[in-house]
Amino acid sequence: MLEVFDCKFTCVPRPDIVVTEIGVDLSGWALAPSSQVPPHPIAIQESRDLQRKVLKQLGRLTRLRTFSLQTVGYNNEWTIYSQLEISGIQTMIVEGAVQTDCLDLTLERGPDELAGLKELEQFAVYQMAHRIGIPEVKWMVDNWPKLKNIHGRRYKHCDAELRFHNEDEEGNSDGEDGEEEEPETIVWMRASRPDIIVS
C-alpha cells in the first residue's frame, strides 16, 4: 500500500484569488487595496465540487504516512513578482513559483473526505495559496491521530523585499528586519499541541 504521496494538482478554479503581475522590479510598487467584488457563486460552487472529488480520491489512500502537496521551484535568471490577493485572508507579494490554481483545503471543500488517513504523520502544503485556518488545523488534529508535522502553513511571501526596495528608493529605513507576524494557526498549534511541529 502507498505510504508516501508527493504531488501537485493544477487547473483548480480559484475564484477567490486575484493575481496582479508586477515583473522583476518592486521599486515604487505599493500593495493595492483588496478587491470589493465577491466571487461569482456559480464559480465558487464549481470549485467546491471539483475539490471535493479530488479529495475523495485521495481519501482512499488510507495507508499514507507522508502526504505532500507542493509546487516545485523553477529555474529563472530573474525573480518575477506578483501581487496575490486571497479574498478575506491576505494580500501579499509573492514569487512566480507560488501556485494559485491549487486546492484551497478549507472545510467547505471536503477535507472530511480525508478523515480515513489515520496513519498520516506528515502533511505539507508548500508554495500554495491555500486557505487553511484554525478550523482546518483543529480538524487535522482531531482526525489524524498520528500527526507529527504540518509544513507550509506559513505563506512564503516577499513583503520584506517590497519594503526594502521602497525604503531604498526613498533613502530611508526604519531599521526593522522585516520579520512577519506568526500566523494564528501556528500560534494555536504551539499552544494547544506543542508535540506537533508546524511551519
N, C-alpha and C positions, 0 to 999 in steps of 0.2 A: 504493500500500500504506500502511496505517496506521502512523504513526511515533510519535504521541503518544496515550497512552491514560490517561485520568484517570477513575476510577470508585470506587464504594463498593458493596461486597457486604454484604447484611444477611441476617438469619434463618439464619445458620450456627450449628448447635448447638455449644455450647462447654461440655461437662460439667466441664471443668477450671477453670471460673470461678465464684466466689461473689461476688455483689454485695449489699451492705447499704446501703440508703438512709439518709442522715443528715438531709438537708434543707439549710436555708440557714445554720445556726449550728453552728460547730465547737466552740464553747466547752464544755469539760468532756468532750469525746469522747476516747477512747483507742483505739488500734488493737487490735482483738480478736485473740486467738491464731489461728493458722492452723487450718483445718478438718482433722480427722483422718479424715474419711470419704472414701475414694477414689471417684472417678467410676465409675459402673456400666460394665462392659466393653462391653455392647451399645451404650450411648450413645456410648462412645469410638469404636467401630467405625463407627457410622453417621456420626459427624462426620468421621472419616478418609475414608470412601468419598465423601461429598459434596464435601469439599475437593479431593480428587484429581480428581473430574470437572470442577470449576470450573477448576483449574489446567491440566488437559488442554486445555480450550477456549482458555484464554489463551495456551498454548504455541504455538498456531497463528499468533499474531501475530508472525511471525519478523522483521519489519522494524522493530519497536519500538525507538525511541531513548530515549523517556521513558515510564516506567510508574509511575503514582501510584495507590495505594490510600489513600483518605483519608476522614475524616469532616469535613463542613463544619460550622463553628461555628453555634450557634443564638443567636437574639436573645431575651434574657430579662432582666427587670429585676433579678432576683436570681440570684446564683450558687448552684446547687444541687449539693451534695456527696454523694458515695457512698464507701463503703469497697469497694475492689476487691481481691480475692484471686485471683491467678493461681497455681494449685496448683504448688508446688515452685519457684516463682520469686520472687514478691514480693507483699506485702500493702501497699497504699498508699491514700491519699486522692486521689480524682480528681473533676473536674467532670463534670457530666452529659453533656457533649459527647463524652466518651471512648466509643468503640464497643466493645461486648463481644460482640456476635453477629457476629464477623468471622472471616476466615481467620487461623489461628494461624501458618502459614508454617514449620512445623517440617519437618525432612527426612522424618519419618514420613508427613506429609500429602501428599507428592508434588511438591516443587519440582523434582524431576528432569524433570517434565513441561515445565518452563520452560527446559530446557537448550538449546533451539534459539534462544533470544533472543540471538544472538551480536552484534547491533548495539546492544544496550542500553547506554546511557551513564548514565542517571539512574534510580534506584529509590527510591520514597518510601512510607512507611507511617505517615502522620500520624494521631495521636489514635486508635490502635488497640491493643487488648490482645493483641498478637502474642506469640509465644514464640521470637523469633529469638535464637539464641545463637551461640557461636563456631563450632560445626559448620556452621550455616547461612551465616554470613558467609564462611567458608572455601569453602563450596560456590559462593557467588556469585562470589568472586574466581576460582575455578578454571574456572567455566563461562561467565562473562560477560567476555570479554577486553577489551572496550572500556569497562568500568565506570569512571565518574569520580566519582559521588556516590551516597551512601546517606543518606537523610534519614528521621528519625523513629525511629531506633534507641533513642534515649533516651525512656523513658516520661515523659510530661508529667503529673506528679503535684502534689499540693498539700500534701505533708507539711510544708513550711516554714510554710504558713499555719496548719496544725494546731498546730505548736509555738508559733507566735506567739500564737494565741488562748489556749492553755493557760498560757503564761508570763504573759500579760497578766492572766489571771484569777487566777493565783497571786501576782501582784505582784512577780515577779522574772524575770530573764532571764540566761542565761549568756553573752550577748554574741555568740553565734555568728550568722553571717549566713545560715544555712540552706542553704548550698551542698551539693548532693548529690554522692555519690561517682560517679566516671566508671564507666559500665557496662563490664564486662570485654570486650565485643565492640568497643567504641570504643578501649579501650586496646590490644587486639590489632591492630586495623586500623592504628592510628597507628604501631605498632612494626613491623608486617610489610609494610604497604602505605601508606606516607605519601603516595603520589601520589593516593590516593582520599580524597575529602572525606567525613567521616562526622559525623553529629549525632544 
